[in-house]
Amino acid sequence: MTGPTNDDSVTVDLDGDVIVVHGDIDMAGGPVLEAAMLQQEEQDPDGDRPLVIDLGDVSFIDSSGLRSLLGAGRRARARGSEVVLRRVGSEVARLLDITGTTSQFVIESHRG
């Protein structure tokens, strides 16, 4: 990713190989995250590195945001890789838990 991507609800930055998300991953923010993840995946077509997403500054996520994350997980597994979620807050953890999708990701850490 050449620089930050954003809309009114979310900002997505790249910190090394880590996608850092700030704000809400909702109907408007989901496509922004999706574009960032696809761009990052293109940088590693062989799946040598996991796709790492820092969600520490995410204050809201809805089903469209979950759909984006699950799509990245499916693509990663097809490449023999994985999606790592870093600094997962209670908002994201709750959605993953109630939808039964926690196991689709590697949860590296939780937000304090």
DSSP file (Angstrom, degrees, kcal/mol; ACC not computed):
  #  RESIDUE AA STRUCTURE BP1 BP2  ACC     N-H-->O    O-->H-N    N-H-->O    O-->H-N    TCO  KAPPA ALPHA  PHI   PSI    X-CA   Y-CA   Z-CA
    1    1 A M              0   0    0      0, 0.0    13,-0.1     0, 0.0    35,-0.0   0.000 360.0 360.0 360.0 132.7    0.0    0.0    0.0
    2    2 A T        -     0   0    0      1,-0.1    12,-0.0     2,-0.0     0, 0.0   0.734 360.0 -26.9 -80.7 -22.0    1.5    3.3   -1.0
    3    3 A G  S    S-     0   0    0      9,-0.1    -1,-0.1    10,-0.0     9,-0.0  -0.956  90.2 -40.5-171.2-174.0   -0.2    5.3    1.8
    4    4 A P        -     0   0    0      0, 0.0     2,-0.4     0, 0.0     9,-0.2  -0.323  45.9-157.1 -67.3 147.8   -3.2    5.6    4.0
    5    5 A T  E     +A   12   0A   0      7,-2.8     7,-3.7    -4,-0.0     2,-0.3  -0.965  24.0 155.2-121.6 141.2   -6.6    4.8    2.7
    6    6 A N  E     -A   11   0A   0     -2,-0.4     2,-0.2     5,-0.2     5,-0.2  -0.982  27.8-172.1-157.1 168.4   -9.7    6.1    4.3
    7    7 A D        -     0   0    0      3,-2.3    22,-0.1    -2,-0.3    -2,-0.0  -0.711  61.2 -70.2-141.0-163.2  -13.3    7.1    4.2
    8    8 A D  S    S+     0   0    0     -2,-0.2     3,-0.1     1,-0.2    21,-0.0   0.775 130.0  33.7 -67.7 -25.0  -15.5    8.9    6.8
    9    9 A S  S    S+     0   0    0      1,-0.2    15,-2.9    15,-0.1     2,-0.3   0.677 119.2  32.5-106.6 -19.0  -15.6    6.0    9.2
   10   10 A V  E     - B   0  23A   0     13,-0.2    -3,-2.3    18,-0.1     2,-0.4  -0.985  49.8-161.3-144.1 148.8  -12.2    4.2    8.8
   11   11 A T  E     -AB   6  22A   0     11,-2.5    11,-2.8    -2,-0.3     2,-0.5  -0.997  12.1-163.7-126.2 135.0   -8.6    4.9    8.1
   12   12 A V  E     +AB   5  21A   0     -7,-3.7    -7,-2.8    -2,-0.4     2,-0.3  -0.981  12.5 175.3-123.0 123.4   -6.2    2.1    7.1
   13   13 A D  E     - B   0  20A   0      7,-2.7     7,-3.0    -2,-0.5     2,-0.5  -0.795  26.7-127.6-120.3 163.3   -2.4    2.5    7.3
   14   14 A L  E     - B   0  19A   0     -2,-0.3     2,-0.6     5,-0.2     5,-0.2  -0.969  18.6-176.2-114.9 123.7    0.5    0.2    6.6
   15   15 A D  E >   - B   0  18A   0      3,-3.0     3,-1.8    -2,-0.5     2,-0.5  -0.872  69.9 -57.5-117.4  93.6    3.1   -0.1    9.3
   16   16 A G  T 3  S-     0   0    0     -2,-0.6     0, 0.0     1,-0.3     0, 0.0  -0.613 120.9 -20.5  67.8-120.3    5.8   -2.4    7.8
   17   17 A D  T 3  S+     0   0    0     -2,-0.5    35,-0.6    -3,-0.1     2,-0.5   0.267 119.5 100.5 -99.2  10.1    3.8   -5.5    6.9
   18   18 A V  E <   -Bc  15  52A   0     -3,-1.8    -3,-3.0    33,-0.1     2,-0.6  -0.840  65.4-142.2-104.6 129.2    1.0   -4.8    9.3
   19   19 A I  E     -Bc  14  53A   0     33,-2.7    35,-3.4    -2,-0.5     2,-0.6  -0.797  20.6-159.2 -84.8 122.1   -2.3   -3.3    8.2
   20   20 A V  E     -Bc  13  54A   0     -7,-3.0    -7,-2.7    -2,-0.6     2,-0.4  -0.919   4.0-161.0-110.3 122.1   -3.4   -0.9   11.0
   21   21 A V  E     -B   12   0A   0     33,-2.5    36,-0.8    -2,-0.6     2,-0.4  -0.863   7.0-172.5-108.5 134.4   -7.1    0.0   11.1
   22   22 A H  E     -Bc  11  57A   0    -11,-2.8   -11,-2.5    -2,-0.4     2,-0.3  -0.992  52.8  -1.3-125.7 124.8   -8.5    3.1   12.9
   23   23 A G  E    S-Bc  10  58A   0     34,-2.6    36,-1.2    -2,-0.4    37,-0.8  -0.766 102.3  -8.6 109.0-148.0  -12.2    3.6   13.4
   24   24 A D  E     - c   0  60A   0    -15,-2.9     2,-1.0    -2,-0.3    37,-0.2  -0.784  40.9-154.8-101.2 131.2  -15.3    1.7   12.3
   25   25 A I  E     + c   0  61A   0     35,-2.9    37,-2.1    -2,-0.4    40,-0.5  -0.805  50.5 130.5-100.8  90.2  -15.3   -1.3   10.0
   26   26 A D  S  > S-     0   0    0     -2,-1.0     4,-3.5    35,-0.2   -17,-0.0  -0.404  77.1 -58.2-124.5-161.3  -18.9   -1.0    8.7
   27   27 A M  T  4 S+     0   0    0      1,-0.2    -2,-0.0     2,-0.2     0, 0.0   0.847 139.1  36.4 -56.6 -35.6  -20.7   -0.9    5.4
   28   28 A A  T  > S+     0   0    0      2,-0.1     4,-0.5     1,-0.1    -1,-0.2   0.849 121.7  44.7 -83.8 -36.8  -18.6    2.0    4.3
   29   29 A G  H  > S+     0   0    0      1,-0.2     4,-2.3     2,-0.2     3,-0.2   0.758  96.8  73.8 -81.5 -25.7  -15.3    1.0    6.0
   30   30 A G  H  X S+     0   0    0     -4,-3.5     4,-2.9     1,-0.2    -1,-0.2   0.915  96.4  48.5 -55.4 -48.4  -15.4   -2.7    5.0
   31   31 A P  H  > S+     0   0    0      0, 0.0     4,-2.4     0, 0.0    -1,-0.2   0.832 108.9  54.7 -63.5 -30.4  -14.5   -2.1    1.3
   32   32 A V  H  X S+     0   0    0     -4,-0.5     4,-1.9    -3,-0.2    -2,-0.2   0.939 112.0  43.0 -66.2 -46.5  -11.6    0.2    2.4
   33   33 A L  H  X S+     0   0    0     -4,-2.3     4,-2.7     2,-0.2     5,-0.2   0.917 112.2  54.7 -63.2 -43.1  -10.2   -2.6    4.6
   34   34 A E  H  X S+     0   0    0     -4,-2.9     4,-2.6     1,-0.2     5,-0.2   0.918 107.8  49.0 -56.8 -46.1  -10.9   -5.1    1.8
   35   35 A A  H  X S+     0   0    0     -4,-2.4     4,-2.2     1,-0.2    -1,-0.2   0.897 111.7  49.2 -62.2 -40.8   -8.9   -3.0   -0.7
   36   36 A A  H  X S+     0   0    0     -4,-1.9     4,-2.3     2,-0.2    -2,-0.2   0.906 111.9  48.3 -65.7 -41.4   -6.0   -2.7    1.8
   37   37 A M  H  X S+     0   0    0     -4,-2.7     4,-2.7     2,-0.2    -2,-0.2   0.921 111.5  49.4 -66.7 -42.8   -5.9   -6.4    2.5
   38   38 A L  H  X S+     0   0    0     -4,-2.6     4,-1.9     1,-0.2    -1,-0.2   0.908 111.3  49.7 -62.1 -41.0   -6.0   -7.3   -1.2
   39   39 A Q  H  X S+     0   0    0     -4,-2.2     4,-0.8    -5,-0.2    -1,-0.2   0.910 112.1  47.6 -64.2 -41.4   -3.2   -4.9   -1.9
   40   40 A Q  H >< S+     0   0    0     -4,-2.3     3,-0.8     1,-0.2     4,-0.4   0.896 109.3  53.9 -66.1 -39.6   -1.1   -6.4    0.9
   41   41 A E  H >< S+     0   0    0     -4,-2.7     3,-1.5     1,-0.2     6,-0.2   0.863 101.2  59.6 -63.1 -35.7   -1.8  -10.0   -0.3
   42   42 A E  H 3< S+     0   0    0     -4,-1.9    -1,-0.2     1,-0.3    -2,-0.2   0.785  97.6  60.9 -62.8 -26.3   -0.5   -9.0   -3.8
   43   43 A Q  T << S+     0   0    0     -4,-0.8    -1,-0.3    -3,-0.8    -2,-0.2   0.662 114.9  33.8 -72.7 -16.0    2.8   -8.2   -2.1
   44   44 A D    X   +     0   0    0     -3,-1.5     3,-1.8    -4,-0.4    -1,-0.3  -0.509  66.5 162.2-138.6  65.9    3.0  -11.9   -1.0
   45   45 A P  T 3  S+     0   0    0      0, 0.0    -1,-0.1     0, 0.0    -2,-0.1   0.747  76.7  55.9 -63.5 -23.9    1.4  -14.1   -3.6
   46   46 A D  T 3  S-     0   0    0     34,-0.0    -2,-0.0     1,-0.0     0, 0.0   0.544 107.5-123.6 -85.1  -6.6    3.1  -17.2   -2.3
   47   47 A G    <   +     0   0    0     -3,-1.8    35,-0.1    -6,-0.2     4,-0.1   0.819  60.5 146.9  70.6  30.1    1.7  -16.7    1.2
   48   48 A D        +     0   0    0     33,-0.1    -1,-0.1     2,-0.0    -4,-0.0   0.770  65.1  42.4 -69.1 -25.3    5.1  -16.7    2.8
   49   49 A R  S    S-     0   0    0     -5,-0.2    33,-0.1   -32,-0.0     2,-0.1  -0.923  88.8-114.2-121.6 145.9    3.9  -14.3    5.5
   50   50 A P        -     0   0    0      0, 0.0     2,-0.8     0, 0.0    33,-0.2  -0.409  33.6-110.2 -69.7 155.3    0.7  -14.1    7.4
   51   51 A L  E     - d   0  83A   0     31,-2.4    33,-2.8    21,-0.1     2,-0.5  -0.816  38.7-159.7 -86.0 113.4   -1.6  -11.2    6.8
   52   52 A V  E     -cd  18  84A   0     -2,-0.8   -33,-2.7   -35,-0.6     2,-0.5  -0.854  10.6-174.1-104.9 127.3   -1.4   -9.2   10.0
   53   53 A I  E     -cd  19  85A   0     31,-2.9    33,-3.0    -2,-0.5     2,-0.7  -0.977  14.2-150.5-125.1 120.0   -4.2   -6.8   10.9
   54   54 A D  E     +cd  20  86A   0    -35,-3.4   -33,-2.5    -2,-0.5     3,-0.2  -0.805  19.2 172.7 -91.1 115.7   -3.9   -4.5   13.9
   55   55 A L  E >   +     0   0A   0     31,-2.9     3,-1.9    -2,-0.7    34,-0.4   0.125  39.3 117.8-109.2  18.5   -7.5   -3.8   15.2
   56   56 A G  E 3  S+     0   0A   0      1,-0.3    -1,-0.2    30,-0.2   -34,-0.1   0.744  80.0  43.6 -60.7 -25.7   -6.5   -1.9   18.4
   57   57 A D  E 3  S+c   22   0A   0    -36,-0.8   -34,-2.6    -3,-0.2     2,-0.6   0.145  83.6 117.9-107.1  18.8   -8.2    1.3   17.3
   58   58 A V  E <   +c   23   0A   0     -3,-1.9    33,-0.2   -36,-0.2    34,-0.2  -0.776  33.8 175.8 -88.3 121.7  -11.4   -0.3   15.9
   59   59 A S  E     +     0   0A   0    -36,-1.2     2,-0.3    -2,-0.6   -35,-0.2   0.568  66.7  18.6-101.0 -11.9  -14.4    0.9   17.9
   60   60 A F  E     -c   24   0A   0    -37,-0.8   -35,-2.9     2,-0.0     2,-0.3  -0.971  56.2-179.7-158.4 141.2  -17.1   -0.8   15.9
   61   61 A I  E     -c   25   0A   0     -2,-0.3   -35,-0.2   -37,-0.2     2,-0.2  -0.990   8.6-174.5-142.3 137.4  -17.4   -3.7   13.4
   62   62 A D     >  -     0   0    0    -37,-2.1     4,-2.3    -2,-0.3     3,-0.4  -0.524  48.3 -77.9-118.3-170.2  -20.5   -5.0   11.7
   63   63 A S  H  > S+     0   0    0      1,-0.2     4,-2.4     2,-0.2     5,-0.1   0.808 127.3  56.1 -63.7 -30.2  -21.2   -8.0    9.4
   64   64 A S  H  > S+     0   0    0      2,-0.2     4,-1.7     1,-0.2    -1,-0.2   0.880 108.8  47.7 -70.2 -34.8  -19.7   -6.3    6.4
   65   65 A G  H  > S+     0   0    0    -40,-0.5     4,-2.1    -3,-0.4    -2,-0.2   0.900 111.8  50.0 -67.5 -40.8  -16.4   -5.9    8.2
   66   66 A L  H  X S+     0   0    0     -4,-2.3     4,-3.0     1,-0.2     5,-0.2   0.905 107.3  54.9 -62.6 -41.3  -16.6   -9.5    9.4
   67   67 A R  H  X S+     0   0    0     -4,-2.4     4,-2.3     1,-0.2    -1,-0.2   0.900 107.4  50.3 -59.2 -41.3  -17.2  -10.6    5.8
   68   68 A S  H  X S+     0   0    0     -4,-1.7     4,-2.0     2,-0.2    -1,-0.2   0.923 112.5  46.0 -62.9 -44.7  -14.1   -8.7    4.7
   69   69 A L  H  X S+     0   0    0     -4,-2.1     4,-2.1     1,-0.2    -2,-0.2   0.912 112.6  49.9 -65.3 -42.5  -12.0  -10.4    7.4
   70   70 A L  H  X S+     0   0    0     -4,-3.0     4,-2.4     1,-0.2    -1,-0.2   0.885 108.8  52.9 -64.7 -37.7  -13.5  -13.9    6.6
   71   71 A G  H  X S+     0   0    0     -4,-2.3     4,-2.3    -5,-0.2    -1,-0.2   0.910 108.9  49.4 -62.1 -42.0  -12.7  -13.4    2.9
   72   72 A A  H  X S+     0   0    0     -4,-2.0     4,-2.5     1,-0.2    -1,-0.2   0.888 109.7  52.7 -63.7 -38.2   -9.1  -12.6    3.7
   73   73 A G  H  X S+     0   0    0     -4,-2.1     4,-2.5     2,-0.2    -2,-0.2   0.917 109.0  48.5 -63.5 -43.8   -9.0  -15.7    5.9
   74   74 A R  H  X S+     0   0    0     -4,-2.4     4,-2.0     2,-0.2    -2,-0.2   0.923 113.2  47.5 -62.0 -44.4  -10.2  -17.9    3.1
   75   75 A R  H  X S+     0   0    0     -4,-2.3     4,-1.1     2,-0.2    -2,-0.2   0.905 111.8  50.9 -64.2 -40.2   -7.7  -16.4    0.6
   76   76 A A  H ><>S+     0   0    0     -4,-2.5     5,-3.4     1,-0.2     3,-0.7   0.933 109.8  48.7 -63.8 -46.2   -4.9  -16.8    3.1
   77   77 A R  H ><5S+     0   0    0     -4,-2.5     3,-1.3     1,-0.2    -1,-0.2   0.874 106.6  56.9 -62.4 -36.2   -5.7  -20.5    3.8
   78   78 A A  H 3<5S+     0   0    0     -4,-2.0    -1,-0.2     1,-0.3    -2,-0.2   0.796 110.0  45.9 -64.0 -27.4   -5.9  -21.1    0.0
   79   79 A R  T <<5S-     0   0    0     -4,-1.1    -1,-0.3    -3,-0.7    -2,-0.2   0.408 123.3-106.5 -92.2   0.5   -2.3  -19.8   -0.2
   80   80 A G  T < 5S+     0   0    0     -3,-1.3    -3,-0.2    -4,-0.3     2,-0.1   0.751  88.1 102.2  80.1  24.7   -1.2  -21.9    2.9
   81   81 A S      < -     0   0    0     -5,-3.4     2,-0.3    -6,-0.2    -1,-0.2  -0.389  58.3-132.5-121.9-161.4   -1.1  -18.8    5.1
   82   82 A E        -     0   0    0     -2,-0.1   -31,-2.4   -33,-0.1     2,-0.5  -0.967  15.2-114.0-152.8 164.5   -3.2  -17.3    7.8
   83   83 A V  E     -d   51   0A   0     21,-0.4    23,-2.6    -2,-0.3     2,-0.5  -0.935  27.7-159.0-105.6 126.0   -4.7  -14.0    9.0
   84   84 A V  E     -de  52 106A   0    -33,-2.8   -31,-2.9    -2,-0.5     2,-0.6  -0.921   2.4-155.0-107.4 124.2   -3.4  -12.8   12.4
   85   85 A L  E     -de  53 107A   0     21,-2.9    23,-2.4    -2,-0.5    24,-0.9  -0.886  13.5-163.4-100.7 125.1   -5.5  -10.3   14.3
   86   86 A R  E     +d   54   0A   0    -33,-3.0   -31,-2.9    -2,-0.6   -30,-0.2  -0.844  63.9   5.1-111.9 143.4   -3.5   -8.1   16.6
   87   87 A R  S    S-     0   0    0     -2,-0.4     2,-0.4     1,-0.2    23,-0.3   0.910  79.2-166.8  53.1  50.7   -4.8   -6.0   19.6
   88   88 A V  B     -f  110   0B   0     21,-2.7    23,-2.2    -3,-0.3    -1,-0.2  -0.537   5.4-148.3 -71.6 123.9   -8.3   -7.3   19.2
   89   89 A G     >  -     0   0    0    -34,-0.4     4,-2.8    -2,-0.4     3,-0.2  -0.340  29.4 -98.3 -87.0 172.8  -10.8   -5.2   21.3
   90   90 A S  H  > S+     0   0    0      1,-0.2     4,-2.2     2,-0.2     5,-0.2   0.804 120.4  60.0 -62.4 -30.0  -13.9   -6.3   23.0
   91   91 A E  H  > S+     0   0    0    -33,-0.2     4,-1.5     2,-0.2    -1,-0.2   0.933 112.9  36.0 -64.1 -46.7  -16.0   -5.1   20.0
   92   92 A V  H  > S+     0   0    0    -34,-0.2     4,-2.5    -3,-0.2     5,-0.2   0.917 116.1  53.9 -73.4 -44.4  -14.3   -7.4   17.5
   93   93 A A  H  X S+     0   0    0     -4,-2.8     4,-2.4     1,-0.2    -2,-0.2   0.887 107.8  51.5 -58.7 -40.3  -13.9  -10.3   20.0
   94   94 A R  H  X S+     0   0    0     -4,-2.2     4,-2.9    -5,-0.2     5,-0.2   0.930 110.0  48.0 -64.2 -45.5  -17.6  -10.2   20.7
   95   95 A L  H  X S+     0   0    0     -4,-1.5     4,-1.6     1,-0.2     6,-0.2   0.920 113.3  47.8 -62.4 -43.7  -18.6  -10.3   17.1
   96   96 A L  H  X>S+     0   0    0     -4,-2.5     5,-2.2     1,-0.2     6,-0.9   0.900 114.1  48.4 -62.3 -39.8  -16.2  -13.2   16.4
   97   97 A D  H ><5S+     0   0    0     -4,-2.4     3,-1.0    -5,-0.2    -2,-0.2   0.949 112.1  45.1 -67.5 -49.7  -17.5  -15.1   19.4
   98   98 A I  H 3<5S+     0   0    0     -4,-2.9    -1,-0.2     1,-0.3    -2,-0.2   0.749 116.5  47.1 -71.4 -20.8  -21.2  -14.7   18.7
   99   99 A T  H 3<5S-     0   0    0     -4,-1.6    -1,-0.3    -5,-0.2    -2,-0.2   0.485 107.6-125.2 -94.9  -3.6  -20.7  -15.7   15.1
  100  100 A G  T <<5S+     0   0    0     -3,-1.0    -3,-0.2    -4,-0.5     3,-0.2   0.799  76.8 118.2  68.7  28.6  -18.5  -18.6   15.9
  101  101 A T    > < +     0   0    0     -5,-2.2     3,-1.9    -6,-0.2     4,-0.2   0.336  31.4 103.9-110.6   6.5  -15.7  -17.4   13.6
  102  102 A T  G >  S+     0   0    0     -6,-0.9     3,-1.7     1,-0.3    -1,-0.1   0.874  77.3  60.3 -55.4 -38.4  -12.9  -16.9   16.2
  103  103 A S  G 3  S+     0   0    0      1,-0.3    -1,-0.3    -3,-0.2    -2,-0.1   0.588  88.1  73.8 -69.6  -8.8  -11.2  -20.1   15.0
  104  104 A Q  G <  S+     0   0    0     -3,-1.9   -21,-0.4   -22,-0.0     2,-0.3   0.577 101.4  44.5 -78.0  -8.6  -10.9  -18.6   11.5
  105  105 A F  S <  S-     0   0    0     -3,-1.7     2,-0.7    -4,-0.2   -21,-0.2  -0.873  80.7-117.9-132.5 160.4   -8.1  -16.4   12.7
  106  106 A V  E     -e   84   0A   0    -23,-2.6   -21,-2.9    -2,-0.3     2,-0.9  -0.923  28.7-150.8 -95.1 117.3   -5.0  -16.4   14.8
  107  107 A I  E     +e   85   0A   0     -2,-0.7   -21,-0.2   -23,-0.2     3,-0.1  -0.806  18.1 178.6 -91.6 105.7   -5.6  -13.9   17.7
  108  108 A E        -     0   0    0    -23,-2.4     2,-0.3    -2,-0.9   -22,-0.2   0.901  60.7 -15.4 -76.3 -42.7   -2.2  -12.6   18.5
  109  109 A S        -     0   0    0    -24,-0.9   -21,-2.7     2,-0.0     2,-0.3  -0.990  57.9-125.8-159.1 161.2   -3.2  -10.2   21.3
  110  110 A H  B     -f   88   0B   0     -2,-0.3     2,-0.2   -23,-0.3   -21,-0.2  -0.847  34.9-104.4-111.7 150.4   -6.1   -8.4   22.9
  111  111 A R              0   0    0    -23,-2.2   -21,-0.1    -2,-0.3   -23,-0.0  -0.538 360.0 360.0 -71.4 136.3   -6.4   -4.7   23.5
  112  112 A G              0   0    0     -2,-0.2    -1,-0.1   -23,-0.1   -23,-0.1   0.457 360.0 360.0 -73.2 360.0   -5.9   -3.9   27.1
